Amino acid sequence: MRPASFVRSSPGGRARPSCPGRHRCHSPSTQFDSHVVLNRVLGLGASRDRTHGARRLCLARVRSVNEEANDVEAIAPEEVARRVEDGAQLIDVRTDHEWEAGHIAGAVHIRFEELSDHAGELDKDRPLVLYCRGGNRSAVAAAALRGAGYDAVAMAGGIAAWAEAEHPLEPPDGYVAESGEAAAVLESRRREAAPD
């Protein structure tokens, strides 16, 4: 296996290893998006003038939300349908190409990294159900929103579980797209080339 090279920079400006592509590793874009959202939702600015102690406090708050994401209530697709019918707000936190490929009817699309910019548009008096592709981004977002005073839960298994349970998607020929843009482009090309 080739050694990792330090060519990419992290959100904090430090070099981080570049994945040589021969093993599974975390998705840098998802990690970065989480970092940005958590900083924004929790009110942690990107100021470089922070003292070392203030930066440690910020990191502690981000770690706290990540730990809380593990404790967020994750509900089954059938329960999601029931809660939405009872008036819960349904929020899709996936990327634009994921949303366009297929989404749940009645959902509001607020991209994960833009959630803090639009949190004020959400009704704090109504429960929130968040979903993504598989449940990770929505759990982090729900934890951050719970910390801000919202009644938020995530859908267990995300829209993939929704579709697997044979619930409808919009548009009628919608499908669950991969979260990575390259994978989504390949999937779209495959679907276009497939005979009807």
Backbone as JSON Lines, residues from 0, in Angstrom:
{"i":0,"aa":"M","n":[0.85,-1.18,0.0],"ca":[0.0,0.0,0.0],"c":[0.89,1.24,0.0]}
{"i":1,"aa":"R","n":[0.53,2.21,-0.82],"ca":[1.31,3.44,-0.89],"c":[1.1,4.25,0.37]}
{"i":2,"aa":"P","n":[2.12,4.97,0.82],"ca":[1.9,5.84,1.98],"c":[1.04,7.04,1.59]}
{"i":3,"aa":"A","n":[0.29,7.53,2.54],"ca":[-0.55,8.7,2.28],"c":[0.32,9.93,2.14]}
{"i":4,"aa":"S","n":[-0.05,10.82,1.25],"ca":[0.67,12.08,1.11],"c":[-0.18,13.18,1.72]}
{"i":5,"aa":"F","n":[0.45,14.23,2.16],"ca":[-0.27,15.33,2.8],"c":[-0.46,16.46,1.79]}
{"i":6,"aa":"V","n":[-1.53,16.33,1.01],"ca":[-1.77,17.32,-0.02],"c":[-3.08,18.08,0.17]}
{"i":7,"aa":"R","n":[-4.02,17.52,0.84],"ca":[-5.29,18.21,1.04],"c":[-5.24,18.98,2.34]}
{"i":8,"aa":"S","n":[-5.96,20.08,2.42],"ca":[-5.99,20.8,3.68],"c":[-7.33,20.59,4.34]}
{"i":9,"aa":"S","n":[-7.33,20.57,5.64],"ca":[-8.55,20.36,6.41],"c":[-9.24,21.69,6.63]}
{"i":10,"aa":"P","n":[-10.46,21.69,7.17],"ca":[-11.17,22.93,7.42],"c":[-10.39,23.88,8.32]}
{"i":11,"aa":"G","n":[-9.56,23.36,9.21],"ca":[-8.78,24.2,10.12],"c":[-7.49,24.69,9.49]}
{"i":12,"aa":"G","n":[-7.22,24.31,8.23],"ca":[-6.03,24.78,7.55],"c":[-4.84,23.85,7.66]}
{"i":13,"aa":"R","n":[-4.95,22.81,8.46],"ca":[-3.85,21.86,8.59],"c":[-3.87,20.86,7.47]}
{"i":14,"aa":"A","n":[-2.7,20.37,7.12],"ca":[-2.63,19.32,6.1],"c":[-3.18,18.03,6.68]}
{"i":15,"aa":"R","n":[-3.87,17.26,5.86],"ca":[-4.35,15.96,6.3],"c":[-3.97,14.94,5.23]}
{"i":16,"aa":"P","n":[-3.9,13.69,5.58],"ca":[-3.47,12.7,4.61],"c":[-4.43,12.59,3.44]}
{"i":17,"aa":"S","n":[-3.87,12.43,2.27],"ca":[-4.66,12.18,1.08],"c":[-4.81,10.68,0.93]}
{"i":18,"aa":"C","n":[-6.03,10.22,0.75],"ca":[-6.29,8.79,0.65],"c":[-5.71,8.24,-0.64]}
{"i":19,"aa":"P","n":[-4.87,7.19,-0.58],"ca":[-4.3,6.63,-1.8],"c":[-5.31,5.85,-2.61]}
{"i":20,"aa":"G","n":[-6.52,5.64,-2.09],"ca":[-7.57,5.0,-2.87],"c":[-7.56,3.48,-2.83]}
{"i":21,"aa":"R","n":[-6.69,2.88,-2.08],"ca":[-6.63,1.42,-2.04],"c":[-7.3,0.84,-0.8]}
{"i":22,"aa":"H","n":[-7.85,1.66,0.02],"ca":[-8.54,1.16,1.21],"c":[-9.74,2.06,1.48]}
{"i":23,"aa":"R","n":[-10.65,1.57,2.31],"ca":[-11.82,2.38,2.68],"c":[-11.4,3.43,3.68]}
{"i":24,"aa":"C","n":[-11.88,4.61,3.51],"ca":[-11.62,5.66,4.49],"c":[-12.87,6.51,4.61]}
{"i":25,"aa":"H","n":[-12.87,7.41,5.56],"ca":[-14.03,8.28,5.74],"c":[-14.13,9.24,4.56]}
{"i":26,"aa":"S","n":[-15.29,9.79,4.39],"ca":[-15.51,10.74,3.31],"c":[-15.14,12.13,3.79]}
{"i":27,"aa":"P","n":[-14.07,12.73,3.25],"ca":[-13.69,14.07,3.69],"c":[-14.8,15.09,3.49]}
{"i":28,"aa":"S","n":[-15.58,14.99,2.41],"ca":[-16.61,15.99,2.18],"c":[-17.69,15.91,3.24]}
{"i":29,"aa":"T","n":[-18.09,14.71,3.64],"ca":[-19.1,14.57,4.68],"c":[-18.57,15.1,6.01]}
{"i":30,"aa":"Q","n":[-17.32,14.77,6.32],"ca":[-16.73,15.25,7.56],"c":[-16.66,16.78,7.55]}
{"i":31,"aa":"F","n":[-16.27,17.36,6.44],"ca":[-16.19,18.81,6.33],"c":[-17.56,19.44,6.47]}
{"i":32,"aa":"D","n":[-18.57,18.88,5.79],"ca":[-19.91,19.41,5.89],"c":[-20.4,19.38,7.33]}
{"i":33,"aa":"S","n":[-20.15,18.28,8.04],"ca":[-20.55,18.18,9.44],"c":[-19.9,19.27,10.25]}
{"i":34,"aa":"H","n":[-18.63,19.5,10.0],"ca":[-17.88,20.51,10.73],"c":[-18.5,21.89,10.51]}
{"i":35,"aa":"V","n":[-18.79,22.21,9.26],"ca":[-19.37,23.51,8.92],"c":[-20.73,23.67,9.57]}
{"i":36,"aa":"V","n":[-21.59,22.68,9.42],"ca":[-22.94,22.77,9.98],"c":[-22.9,22.89,11.49]}
{"i":37,"aa":"L","n":[-22.12,22.05,12.13],"ca":[-22.05,22.11,13.58],"c":[-21.55,23.46,14.04]}
{"i":38,"aa":"N","n":[-20.54,23.99,13.39],"ca":[-20.05,25.31,13.76],"c":[-21.13,26.36,13.6]}
{"i":39,"aa":"R","n":[-21.88,26.31,12.48],"ca":[-22.92,27.31,12.25],"c":[-24.1,27.12,13.17]}
{"i":40,"aa":"V","n":[-24.6,25.88,13.29],"ca":[-25.79,25.63,14.11],"c":[-25.51,25.97,15.57]}
{"i":41,"aa":"L","n":[-24.3,25.67,16.02],"ca":[-23.95,25.93,17.41],"c":[-23.45,27.35,17.64]}
{"i":42,"aa":"G","n":[-23.38,28.14,16.57],"ca":[-22.94,29.52,16.72],"c":[-21.45,29.65,16.91]}
{"i":43,"aa":"L","n":[-20.68,28.74,16.34],"ca":[-19.23,28.79,16.46],"c":[-18.69,29.43,15.2]}
{"i":44,"aa":"G","n":[-18.22,30.65,15.29],"ca":[-17.71,31.36,14.12],"c":[-16.4,30.78,13.64]}
{"i":45,"aa":"A","n":[-15.97,31.25,12.49],"ca":[-14.73,30.74,11.9],"c":[-13.57,31.69,12.16]}
{"i":46,"aa":"S","n":[-13.65,32.5,13.19],"ca":[-12.63,33.5,13.47],"c":[-11.29,32.85,13.78]}
{"i":47,"aa":"R","n":[-10.24,33.39,13.2],"ca":[-8.89,32.9,13.46],"c":[-8.29,33.59,14.69]}
{"i":48,"aa":"D","n":[-9.0,34.59,15.23],"ca":[-8.49,35.33,16.38],"c":[-8.82,34.66,17.7]}
{"i":49,"aa":"R","n":[-9.36,33.47,17.66],"ca":[-9.74,32.74,18.87],"c":[-8.53,32.36,19.7]}
{"i":50,"aa":"T","n":[-8.7,32.39,20.98],"ca":[-7.64,31.91,21.88],"c":[-7.65,30.39,21.87]}
{"i":51,"aa":"H","n":[-6.56,29.79,22.33],"ca":[-6.47,28.33,22.37],"c":[-7.59,27.75,23.23]}
{"i":52,"aa":"G","n":[-7.9,28.38,24.35],"ca":[-8.96,27.89,25.23],"c":[-10.33,27.94,24.56]}
{"i":53,"aa":"A","n":[-10.59,29.0,23.8],"ca":[-11.86,29.12,23.11],"c":[-11.99,28.05,22.03]}
{"i":54,"aa":"R","n":[-10.88,27.75,21.34],"ca":[-10.91,26.69,20.32],"c":[-11.19,25.34,20.97]}
{"i":55,"aa":"R","n":[-10.6,25.08,22.14],"ca":[-10.85,23.82,22.83],"c":[-12.31,23.72,23.23]}
{"i":56,"aa":"L","n":[-12.9,24.82,23.68],"ca":[-14.31,24.84,24.05],"c":[-15.17,24.53,22.83]}
{"i":57,"aa":"C","n":[-14.84,25.13,21.69],"ca":[-15.59,24.87,20.46],"c":[-15.49,23.41,20.08]}
{"i":58,"aa":"L","n":[-14.3,22.83,20.14],"ca":[-14.14,21.42,19.82],"c":[-14.95,20.55,20.77]}
{"i":59,"aa":"A","n":[-14.98,20.92,22.03],"ca":[-15.76,20.16,23.01],"c":[-17.24,20.2,22.65]}
{"i":60,"aa":"R","n":[-17.73,21.37,22.22],"ca":[-19.14,21.48,21.84],"c":[-19.44,20.65,20.6]}
{"i":61,"aa":"V","n":[-18.53,20.65,19.61],"ca":[-18.73,19.85,18.41],"c":[-18.72,18.37,18.76]}
{"i":62,"aa":"R","n":[-17.77,17.93,19.61],"ca":[-17.74,16.53,20.04],"c":[-19.03,16.17,20.76]}
{"i":63,"aa":"S","n":[-19.54,17.08,21.56],"ca":[-20.77,16.83,22.31],"c":[-21.93,16.57,21.35]}
{"i":64,"aa":"V","n":[-22.06,17.38,20.28],"ca":[-23.15,17.17,19.32],"c":[-22.94,15.85,18.58]}
{"i":65,"aa":"N","n":[-21.7,15.53,18.22],"ca":[-21.45,14.25,17.55],"c":[-21.85,13.09,18.45]}
{"i":66,"aa":"E","n":[-21.56,13.18,19.74],"ca":[-21.97,12.13,20.67],"c":[-23.48,12.1,20.81]}
{"i":67,"aa":"E","n":[-24.11,13.28,20.84],"ca":[-25.56,13.34,20.95],"c":[-26.24,12.76,19.72]}
{"i":68,"aa":"A","n":[-25.57,12.83,18.56],"ca":[-26.14,12.26,17.33],"c":[-26.37,10.77,17.5]}
{"i":69,"aa":"N","n":[-25.52,10.12,18.31],"ca":[-25.7,8.69,18.57],"c":[-26.95,8.44,19.42]}
{"i":70,"aa":"D","n":[-27.37,9.45,20.18],"ca":[-28.52,9.31,21.07],"c":[-29.82,9.86,20.47]}
{"i":71,"aa":"V","n":[-29.76,10.42,19.27],"ca":[-30.96,10.97,18.64],"c":[-31.92,9.83,18.33]}
{"i":72,"aa":"E","n":[-33.2,10.08,18.59],"ca":[-34.21,9.07,18.27],"c":[-34.28,8.88,16.76]}
{"i":73,"aa":"A","n":[-34.14,7.65,16.32],"ca":[-34.25,7.31,14.91],"c":[-35.51,6.48,14.75]}
{"i":74,"aa":"I","n":[-36.42,6.96,13.93],"ca":[-37.72,6.31,13.8],"c":[-37.84,5.63,12.44]}
{"i":75,"aa":"A","n":[-38.61,4.56,12.4],"ca":[-38.82,3.76,11.19],"c":[-39.66,4.54,10.17]}
{"i":76,"aa":"P","n":[-39.53,4.2,8.89],"ca":[-40.29,4.89,7.85],"c":[-41.81,4.92,8.11]}
{"i":77,"aa":"E","n":[-42.37,3.85,8.63],"ca":[-43.81,3.83,8.92],"c":[-44.17,4.89,9.96]}
{"i":78,"aa":"E","n":[-43.31,5.05,10.97],"ca":[-43.53,6.06,12.01],"c":[-43.36,7.46,11.43]}
{"i":79,"aa":"V","n":[-42.43,7.61,10.49],"ca":[-42.24,8.91,9.82],"c":[-43.54,9.29,9.12]}
{"i":80,"aa":"A","n":[-44.11,8.38,8.36],"ca":[-45.36,8.65,7.64],"c":[-46.46,9.06,8.61]}
{"i":81,"aa":"R","n":[-46.56,8.37,9.74],"ca":[-47.58,8.69,10.74],"c":[-47.37,10.08,11.32]}
{"i":82,"aa":"R","n":[-46.11,10.39,11.68],"ca":[-45.83,11.71,12.29],"c":[-46.06,12.85,11.31]}
{"i":83,"aa":"V","n":[-45.7,12.64,10.05],"ca":[-45.93,13.68,9.04],"c":[-47.43,13.89,8.86]}
{"i":84,"aa":"E","n":[-48.18,12.8,8.84],"ca":[-49.63,12.9,8.74],"c":[-50.22,13.66,9.93]}
{"i":85,"aa":"D","n":[-49.58,13.52,11.09],"ca":[-50.02,14.22,12.3],"c":[-49.49,15.65,12.39]}
{"i":86,"aa":"G","n":[-48.74,16.12,11.38],"ca":[-48.31,17.52,11.35],"c":[-46.83,17.79,11.51]}
{"i":87,"aa":"A","n":[-46.01,16.77,11.61],"ca":[-44.56,17.01,11.74],"c":[-44.01,17.57,10.43]}
{"i":88,"aa":"Q","n":[-42.97,18.37,10.55],"ca":[-42.26,18.91,9.39],"c":[-41.25,17.87,8.91]}
{"i":89,"aa":"L","n":[-41.21,17.6,7.63],"ca":[-40.3,16.63,7.05],"c":[-39.2,17.38,6.31]}
{"i":90,"aa":"I","n":[-37.96,17.19,6.73],"ca":[-36.83,17.94,6.18],"c":[-35.83,16.98,5.55]}
{"i":91,"aa":"D","n":[-35.52,17.2,4.28],"ca":[-34.53,16.43,3.53],"c":[-33.23,17.22,3.56]}
{"i":92,"aa":"V","n":[-32.18,16.67,4.16],"ca":[-30.91,17.39,4.3],"c":[-29.86,16.94,3.28]}
{"i":93,"aa":"R","n":[-30.29,16.24,2.23],"ca":[-29.34,15.74,1.24],"c":[-28.92,16.83,0.25]}
{"i":94,"aa":"T","n":[-27.99,16.49,-0.61],"ca":[-27.5,17.42,-1.62],"c":[-28.54,17.63,-2.71]}
{"i":95,"aa":"D","n":[-28.3,18.62,-3.55],"ca":[-29.24,18.93,-4.62],"c":[-29.45,17.75,-5.57]}
{"i":96,"aa":"H","n":[-28.37,17.09,-5.98],"ca":[-28.54,16.0,-6.94],"c":[-29.27,14.81,-6.32]}
{"i":97,"aa":"E","n":[-29.12,14.6,-5.02],"ca":[-29.86,13.53,-4.34],"c":[-31.35,13.87,-4.31]}
{"i":98,"aa":"W","n":[-31.66,15.12,-3.98],"ca":[-33.05,15.58,-3.94],"c":[-33.71,15.45,-5.3]}
{"i":99,"aa":"E","n":[-33.03,15.9,-6.35],"ca":[-33.59,15.86,-7.69],"c":[-33.84,14.44,-8.18]}
{"i":100,"aa":"A","n":[-33.01,13.49,-7.76],"ca":[-33.18,12.1,-8.19],"c":[-34.45,11.5,-7.59]}
{"i":101,"aa":"G","n":[-34.78,11.87,-6.38],"ca":[-35.97,11.35,-5.73],"c":[-36.06,11.83,-4.29]}
{"i":102,"aa":"H","n":[-37.24,12.17,-3.85],"ca":[-37.46,12.64,-2.48],"c":[-38.86,12.24,-2.02]}
{"i":103,"aa":"I","n":[-39.13,12.46,-0.77],"ca":[-40.43,12.11,-0.19],"c":[-41.38,13.29,-0.41]}
{"i":104,"aa":"A","n":[-42.58,12.99,-0.9],"ca":[-43.58,14.04,-1.15],"c":[-43.85,14.82,0.14]}
{"i":105,"aa":"G","n":[-43.9,16.13,0.01],"ca":[-44.19,16.99,1.15],"c":[-42.96,17.42,1.93]}
{"i":106,"aa":"A","n":[-41.8,16.88,1.59],"ca":[-40.58,17.25,2.31],"c":[-40.11,18.63,1.87]}
{"i":107,"aa":"V","n":[-39.41,19.29,2.77],"ca":[-38.76,20.56,2.47],"c":[-37.28,20.24,2.31]}
{"i":108,"aa":"H","n":[-36.66,20.76,1.26],"ca":[-35.25,20.49,1.0],"c":[-34.39,21.62,1.57]}
{"i":109,"aa":"I","n":[-33.62,21.28,2.6],"ca":[-32.63,22.2,3.16],"c":[-31.33,21.42,3.26]}
{"i":110,"aa":"R","n":[-30.39,21.75,2.39],"ca":[-29.12,21.01,2.39],"c":[-28.46,21.06,3.76]}
{"i":111,"aa":"F","n":[-27.82,19.97,4.12],"ca":[-27.17,19.81,5.42],"c":[-26.31,21.01,5.77]}
{"i":112,"aa":"E","n":[-25.46,21.43,4.84],"ca":[-24.54,22.53,5.15],"c":[-25.22,23.89,5.19]}
{"i":113,"aa":"E","n":[-26.5,23.96,4.79],"ca":[-27.24,25.22,4.83],"c":[-28.3,25.24,5.93]}
{"i":114,"aa":"L","n":[-28.34,24.19,6.72],"ca":[-29.39,24.06,7.73],"c":[-29.39,25.22,8.71]}
{"i":115,"aa":"S","n":[-28.22,25.64,9.16],"ca":[-28.18,26.72,10.13],"c":[-28.71,28.03,9.55]}
{"i":116,"aa":"D","n":[-28.49,28.24,8.24],"ca":[-28.98,29.46,7.59],"c":[-30.51,29.49,7.52]}
{"i":117,"aa":"H","n":[-31.13,28.32,7.52],"ca":[-32.59,28.24,7.35],"c":[-33.32,27.74,8.6]}
{"i":118,"aa":"A","n":[-32.6,27.52,9.68],"ca":[-33.23,27.0,10.91],"c":[-34.34,27.92,11.4]}
{"i":119,"aa":"G","n":[-34.17,29.21,11.23],"ca":[-35.19,30.17,11.67],"c":[-36.49,30.06,10.9]}
{"i":120,"aa":"E","n":[-36.46,29.42,9.73],"ca":[-37.67,29.24,8.92],"c":[-38.5,28.05,9.4]}
{"i":121,"aa":"L","n":[-37.92,27.22,10.27],"ca":[-38.62,26.04,10.76],"c":[-39.49,26.42,11.96]}
{"i":122,"aa":"D","n":[-40.63,25.79,12.06],"ca":[-41.58,26.07,13.13],"c":[-41.16,25.3,14.39]}
{"i":123,"aa":"K","n":[-40.73,26.03,15.42],"ca":[-40.28,25.38,16.67],"c":[-41.43,24.72,17.41]}
{"i":124,"aa":"D","n":[-42.66,25.08,17.08],"ca":[-43.82,24.49,17.75],"c":[-44.28,23.18,17.13]}
{"i":125,"aa":"R","n":[-43.68,22.8,16.01],"ca":[-44.03,21.53,15.36],"c":[-42.81,20.62,15.36]}
{"i":126,"aa":"P","n":[-43.01,19.33,15.59],"ca":[-41.87,18.4,15.56],"c":[-41.25,18.32,14.17]}
{"i":127,"aa":"L","n":[-39.95,18.0,14.15],"ca":[-39.2,17.85,12.9],"c":[-38.79,16.4,12.72]}
{"i":128,"aa":"V","n":[-38.9,15.91,11.49],"ca":[-38.34,14.62,11.12],"c":[-37.36,14.9,9.99]}
{"i":129,"aa":"L","n":[-36.09,14.57,10.22],"ca":[-35.07,14.81,9.21],"c":[-34.65,13.51,8.57]}
{"i":130,"aa":"Y","n":[-34.3,13.58,7.3],"ca":[-33.77,12.38,6.64],"c":[-32.68,12.75,5.65]}
{"i":131,"aa":"C","n":[-31.81,11.79,5.42],"ca":[-30.76,11.89,4.41],"c":[-30.79,10.56,3.66]}
{"i":132,"aa":"R","n":[-29.68,10.14,3.09],"ca":[-29.67,8.88,2.35],"c":[-29.7,7.69,3.29]}
{"i":133,"aa":"G","n":[-28.85,7.69,4.31],"ca":[-28.73,6.53,5.17],"c":[-28.93,6.79,6.66]}
{"i":134,"aa":"G","n":[-29.07,8.04,7.07],"ca":[-29.35,8.35,8.46],"c":[-28.25,9.06,9.23]}
{"i":135,"aa":"N","n":[-27.03,9.15,8.67],"ca":[-25.94,9.77,9.41],"c":[-26.04,11.29,9.45]}
{"i":136,"aa":"R","n":[-26.16,11.92,8.29],"ca":[-26.24,13.39,8.26],"c":[-27.47,13.88,9.02]}
{"i":137,"aa":"S","n":[-28.59,13.18,8.85],"ca":[-29.82,13.62,9.52],"c":[-29.71,13.47,11.04]}
{"i":138,"aa":"A","n":[-28.99,12.47,11.52],"ca":[-28.82,12.31,12.97],"c":[-27.98,13.46,13.54]}
{"i":139,"aa":"V","n":[-26.92,13.85,12.84],"ca":[-26.09,14.97,13.3],"c":[-26.91,16.26,13.27]}
{"i":140,"aa":"A","n":[-27.66,16.46,12.18],"ca":[-28.49,17.66,12.07],"c":[-29.57,17.69,13.16]}
{"i":141,"aa":"A","n":[-30.21,16.54,13.41],"ca":[-31.24,16.48,14.45],"c":[-30.64,16.78,15.83]}
{"i":142,"aa":"A","n":[-29.44,16.27,16.09],"ca":[-28.78,16.55,17.38],"c":[-28.51,18.04,17.53]}
{"i":143,"aa":"A","n":[-28.02,18.66,16.47],"ca":[-27.74,20.1,16.53],"c":[-29.03,20.89,16.74]}
{"i":144,"aa":"L","n":[-30.09,20.52,16.03],"ca":[-31.37,21.22,16.18],"c":[-31.98,20.99,17.56]}
{"i":145,"aa":"R","n":[-31.83,19.8,18.09],"ca":[-32.32,19.53,19.46],"c":[-31.59,20.43,20.45]}
{"i":146,"aa":"G","n":[-30.29,20.6,20.23],"ca":[-29.51,21.49,21.09],"c":[-29.95,22.94,20.98]}
{"i":147,"aa":"A","n":[-30.59,23.29,19.87],"ca":[-31.09,24.65,19.66],"c":[-32.56,24.78,20.06]}
{"i":148,"aa":"G","n":[-33.13,23.74,20.67],"ca":[-34.49,23.83,21.2],"c":[-35.59,23.26,20.33]}
{"i":149,"aa":"Y","n":[-35.25,22.58,19.24],"ca":[-36.26,21.96,18.38],"c":[-36.54,20.54,18.82]}
{"i":150,"aa":"D","n":[-37.75,20.07,18.57],"ca":[-38.12,18.67,18.79],"c":[-37.82,17.94,17.49]}
{"i":151,"aa":"A","n":[-36.61,17.37,17.37],"ca":[-36.16,16.79,16.11],"c":[-35.75,15.33,16.28]}
{"i":152,"aa":"V","n":[-36.13,14.53,15.29],"ca":[-35.73,13.12,15.21],"c":[-35.23,12.86,13.8]}
{"i":153,"aa":"A","n":[-34.56,11.73,13.62],"ca":[-34.07,11.33,12.3],"c":[-34.78,10.06,11.86]}
{"i":154,"aa":"M","n":[-34.88,9.87,10.54],"ca":[-35.46,8.63,10.02],"c":[-34.37,7.56,10.0]}
{"i":155,"aa":"A","n":[-34.64,6.45,10.66],"ca":[-33.7,5.32,10.69],"c":[-33.49,4.79,9.27]}
{"i":156,"aa":"G","n":[-32.25,4.71,8.84],"ca":[-31.95,4.18,7.52],"c":[-32.16,5.16,6.39]}
{"i":157,"aa":"G","n":[-32.65,6.35,6.69],"ca":[-32.82,7.39,5.69],"c":[-33.8,7.02,4.58]}
{"i":158,"aa":"I","n":[-33.67,7.75,3.47],"ca":[-34.58,7.54,2.35],"c":[-34.37,6.16,1.72]}
{"i":159,"aa":"A","n":[-33.19,5.59,1.92],"ca":[-32.95,4.23,1.41],"c":[-33.91,3.24,2.08]}
{"i":160,"aa":"A","n":[-34.11,3.39,3.4],"ca":[-35.05,2.52,4.12],"c":[-36.49,2.81,3.7]}
{"i":161,"aa":"W","n":[-36.79,4.09,3.45],"ca":[-38.13,4.49,2.98],"c":[-38.45,3.78,1.67]}
{"i":162,"aa":"A","n":[-37.53,3.87,0.71],"ca":[-37.75,3.24,-0.6],"c":[-37.78,1.72,-0.49]}
{"i":163,"aa":"E","n":[-36.94,1.16,0.36],"ca":[-36.91,-0.3,0.55],"c":[-38.24,-0.79,1.12]}
{"i":164,"aa":"A","n":[-38.89,0.03,1.95],"ca":[-40.2,-0.32,2.5],"c":[-41.33,-0.05,1.5]}
{"i":165,"aa":"E","n":[-40.95,0.31,0.27],"ca":[-41.87,0.52,-0.84],"c":[-42.82,1.7,-0.64]}
{"i":166,"aa":"H","n":[-42.34,2.73,0.07],"ca":[-43.08,3.99,0.15],"c":[-42.78,4.77,-1.12]}
{"i":167,"aa":"P","n":[-43.7,5.61,-1.58],"ca":[-43.49,6.33,-2.85],"c":[-42.44,7.44,-2.75]}
{"i":168,"aa":"L","n":[-41.85,7.73,-3.9],"ca":[-40.91,8.84,-4.05],"c":[-41.46,9.8,-5.09]}
{"i":169,"aa":"E","n":[-41.03,11.03,-5.01],"ca":[-41.33,12.04,-6.03],"c":[-40.02,12.31,-6.75]}
{"i":170,"aa":"P","n":[-39.99,12.45,-8.03],"ca":[-41.05,12.19,-8.99],"c":[-41.4,10.7,-9.02]}
{"i":171,"aa":"P","n":[-42.46,10.32,-9.71],"ca":[-42.89,8.92,-9.72],"c":[-41.8,7.93,-10.16]}
{"i":172,"aa":"D","n":[-40.9,8.37,-11.02],"ca":[-39.79,7.49,-11.43],"c":[-38.52,7.78,-10.63]}
{"i":173,"aa":"G","n":[-38.68,8.43,-9.47],"ca":[-37.54,8.8,-8.63],"c":[-36.82,7.58,-8.07]}
{"i":174,"aa":"Y","n":[-35.59,7.81,-7.67],"ca":[-34.78,6.76,-7.09],"c":[-33.87,7.37,-6.04]}
{"i":175,"aa":"V","n":[-33.26,6.52,-5.23],"ca":[-32.35,6.98,-4.18],"c":[-30.96,7.09,-4.79]}
{"i":176,"aa":"A","n":[-30.48,8.32,-4.9],"ca":[-29.17,8.58,-5.5],"c":[-28.06,8.37,-4.48]}
{"i":177,"aa":"E","n":[-26.9,8.02,-4.98],"ca":[-25.71,7.96,-4.14],"c":[-25.4,9.38,-3.66]}
{"i":178,"aa":"S","n":[-24.76,9.47,-2.5],"ca":[-24.48,10.8,-1.98],"c":[-23.3,11.48,-2.67]}
{"i":179,"aa":"G","n":[-22.36,10.73,-3.2],"ca":[-21.23,11.33,-3.91],"c":[-21.65,11.74,-5.31]}
{"i":180,"aa":"E","n":[-21.22,12.92,-5.75],"ca":[-21.65,13.41,-7.06],"c":[-21.15,12.54,-8.21]}
{"i":181,"aa":"A","n":[-19.93,12.03,-8.12],"ca":[-19.41,11.18,-9.2],"c":[-20.26,9.92,-9.34]}
{"i":182,"aa":"A","n":[-20.6,9.3,-8.21],"ca":[-21.44,8.11,-8.25],"c":[-22.81,8.44,-8.8]}
{"i":183,"aa":"A","n":[-23.33,9.61,-8.47],"ca":[-24.65,10.01,-8.96],"c":[-24.63,10.22,-10.48]}
{"i":184,"aa":"V","n":[-23.56,10.79,-11.01],"ca":[-23.45,10.99,-12.45],"c":[-23.42,9.64,-13.16]}
{"i":185,"aa":"L","n":[-22.63,8.71,-12.64],"ca":[-22.56,7.38,-13.24],"c":[-23.91,6.67,-13.19]}
{"i":186,"aa":"E","n":[-24.61,6.78,-12.06],"ca":[-25.94,6.17,-11.92],"c":[-26.92,6.78,-12.91]}
{"i":187,"aa":"S","n":[-26.88,8.09,-13.06],"ca":[-27.76,8.78,-14.0],"c":[-27.5,8.32,-15.43]}
{"i":188,"aa":"R","n":[-26.23,8.2,-15.81],"ca":[-25.88,7.74,-17.15],"c":[-26.34,6.29,-17.36]}
{"i":189,"aa":"R","n":[-26.18,5.46,-16.34],"ca":[-26.61,4.07,-16.45],"c":[-28.11,4.0,-16.65]}
{"i":190,"aa":"R","n":[-28.87,4.8,-15.92],"ca":[-30.33,4.8,-16.04],"c":[-30.77,5.32,-17.41]}
{"i":191,"aa":"E","n":[-30.08,6.32,-17.94],"ca":[-30.43,6.86,-19.26],"c":[-30.15,5.83,-20.35]}
{"i":192,"aa":"A","n":[-29.09,5.04,-20.2],"ca":[-28.71,4.06,-21.21],"c":[-29.54,2.79,-21.13]}
{"i":193,"aa":"A","n":[-30.17,2.53,-20.0],"ca":[-30.94,1.3,-19.81],"c":[-32.19,1.34,-20.68]}
{"i":194,"aa":"P","n":[-32.51,0.19,-21.31],"ca":[-33.74,0.14,-22.12],"c":[-34.98,0.22,-21.22]}
{"i":195,"aa":"D","n":[-36.02,0.83,-21.74],"ca":[-37.28,0.97,-20.96],"c":[-38.0,-0.31,-20.8]}
